[in-house]
């Protein structure tokens, strides 16, 4: 249990007995999404079973819970499929179909196709609302990595100057380039690239690393949505093939 010290406004976590001096102590963060880990603890997990993308339930869906979700592996959660299977079941048949739906059983090929199509449409809608694409975030992350290498002098022949000219003259309309240019201007880094200066304050380096983690989270978020589209589209094609074979 955490102990609050009112003198210096700190929290201490004494290790549980018996604990030896210099022995390793493990801390369990609990079940958090990557966004929550990033916001509260400042790190991400590439494989996080607790990560998910909420799908807000509107008035046109069955109210099983307030927020359904897509898992990190790109598959709709069990509760999401249950809700959607009932959504595409006629109102008068939902009570009878409820036991099957809550057991995870497909109600029919047509019903399952409708559920998967709904998820695909939802994922496409979420992706279209974002100011940058998966590919653009990938390029932005690569450029941030190049900047960190540049200021650490790991990049002996940096291309930042030529890239800066290319971005300024030709690609200002792209969302990720605009974001990158705003960051450079905010911290005065454009002049560093032009002059060749490689001094970087700790504060600025922290800002670069935090920006990198934010972009990494965006990439993971979009990749999950894209993986979900691929998975659901594959299921739709499989259901369509089964329908043709049964004729």
N, C-alpha and C positions, 0 to 999 in steps of 0.2 A: 504494500500500500504506500502511495506517495505521501511524503511528509512536507507540509508547507512551513517554510521559515519566514516569519513575518519581519524579521530584522533586515534581511536582504532581498525579500520577495523572490525566493527561489524554491524549487521543488527538489527533494532528494528521494531516491528510490533505493532503500537498503536492500541488499540481496537476501533472499530467503535462506534461513539456516538449514543444514550446515553448509557454509561456503568457505573455501580456503582462500587465503590471500593470493592474488594474481591469477586466480582461476577465471576462466572465461564465463561471462554472463550473457545470456541471450534475452533479447527483448522481442515480444510478439506484438506487432502493430495491430493485429486483428484483421478483419475482412474489410478492405477498402478498395475502391476503384483507383485506377491510376491517376485520375484527376484529383481525387481526394489526397492521395499520397503526395502528389506534386504540390498541391496547395498547402498542406499542413506540415509535410516533412521534407519536401524538396528533392524527391527522387522518384524514379519510375521503375516498373518491373516489366521486362519484355514478355514474361509469361506470368500472368496474374490471374488466378482462377476467380478472383473477386471482381475483375474488371468487367464492365458491361456498358452498353449504350441504351439508355432508357428510351422507350417509345411511349410517348404520352397518349393516354387513352381518351378519345373524344366522345362526344355524345352518340356517335354513330356506331360505337363498339360495345361489346358486352362488358359490363363492369365487374370483372373478376378481381382486379386490384387497380390501384391508381396509376401504376407505372409498370408496363411490361418492358422487356429488354432483349437485346441481342447479345449473345455471349462473345467473349474475346476471340473464340475460334470461328466466328462468323455465322454461327447457327442460331436460329430463334430459340429462346428459352422454352422450356416445357410449358410454363404458364402462358407464354405468348401463343403457342400453337393451340392450347386448349381454348383460349379466348377467341381466336380467329376461326377455329372450327365451328364454334357455337355461333359466331357472328354470321357465318355463311350458311347457317341452318335456319329454315323457316321458324318463325316465332313459336308456332303451335307445336313444333317438334323438338324444341330445345330441351324441355324437361326430360323427355325420353332419351334424348341423345347425350344428355349431360354426363351420365355414368360412363359411357364409352369415351367421351371427350376427355374427362378427368383421368381416365386410365391410360391416356396417351395413344388411343387407337384411332386410326384414320376412319372417318365416317363414310367417305366415298372418294373416288378419284376426282370427281368434279369439285367436291368440297375442298379437298386438299390442294387442288390446283388453284382455286380461288384464294385460299389462305396464303399460299406461296406467292401468288401474283400480288397480293396486297403488300406483303413484306418487301418485294422487289420495288414496287412503286414508292413505298415509304422510304426505302434506302436512297433511291434516286432523288427523291425530294429533299432529303437531308443533305445530300452531297451538293445539290444545286444551290442550296441556301448559303454555302460556304464561299468566302471570297477567293479562296485559292483551291487548286486541284491537288490530287495526290502527287502528280508528277512535278508540279511547281514547288510543293513543299520539299520534295526530294532534292530539287536543285538548290533551294534555299538552305537546306541543312548542309549540303555539300559546300556551299559558299561560306557558311558560318565556320565549318571545320577548317576551311582554307584560311580564314581570317585568324583563327586561334593558332594555326601553324605559322602563319606569317609573323605574328607578334612574338612567337617563341623562337623565331629564326630557324624553324625546322624546314621551312620552304625556302630553299636557296635562290630559286628563280621564280618569285611569285608572279602570278598573272593578274593580280588585283587591279593594277593600274589600267591595263588594257581592258579588263572586264568592266571597270568603272566607266570607261569611255563608251564601251558598247552599250552598257545599261542606260547611260544618260542619253545617248543619241538615238537609240533604236527601240528600246524595250520598256519605256516608262509606263506603257499601258498595262503591262502584266502585273497582277496583284502582288506576287512575291517580290518582284523587282522594286515596286513602289514601297513595300514594307522594308526591304533592305536599305533603300536609299534614305528613308526616313530615319532609320536607326543610325546610319553613318552621319547624317547631318546633325542629329540630336547630340551625338557624342564627339563631333568634330573629327571623325575618322577619315573623311574624304581627303583632308589636307595631309594626313599621315601617309596615305597611299601615294599621293602625288610627290611628297617630299622624300619618301623612303624611310621615314621615321618608324622605329619599331618599339618605342616605349609604350607600355600599357599599364595603367594603374590597376591596383587590386579591385577597386570598385568597378571599373570598366570590364575587367576580366570576368568578374562575377556576373555582371549584366549579360555578357556574351554567353556564358555558360547557362544562365537561366533562360535566355532566349533560345538556345539550342534545345534545352529540355522541353520548352513549350512547343517548338516545332516538332520534336520527336513525338510528343503526345498527339499533336494534330495528325501526324503521319499514321500513328497506330489507330487513331479514331477512324480515319478515312479508309485505312486498309481493312478494318473490321467490317465497315459498311460494304466495301467492294467484295470482300470474301463472302458476305451474306448474299449479295446479289448473285455471285457465281454459284453458291450452294443452292439457293432457291430456284435459280434458272435450271440447274442440273436436275433438280427434283421435278420441276415442271416437265422437262423433256422426257424424263424417265416415266412419269405418269402418262404422258401422251403416247409413248411407245407401248405401254401396257394396254392402253385403250385400243390402239390399232391392232395389237395381237389378239385381243379378245373378240374382235369382230369376225 
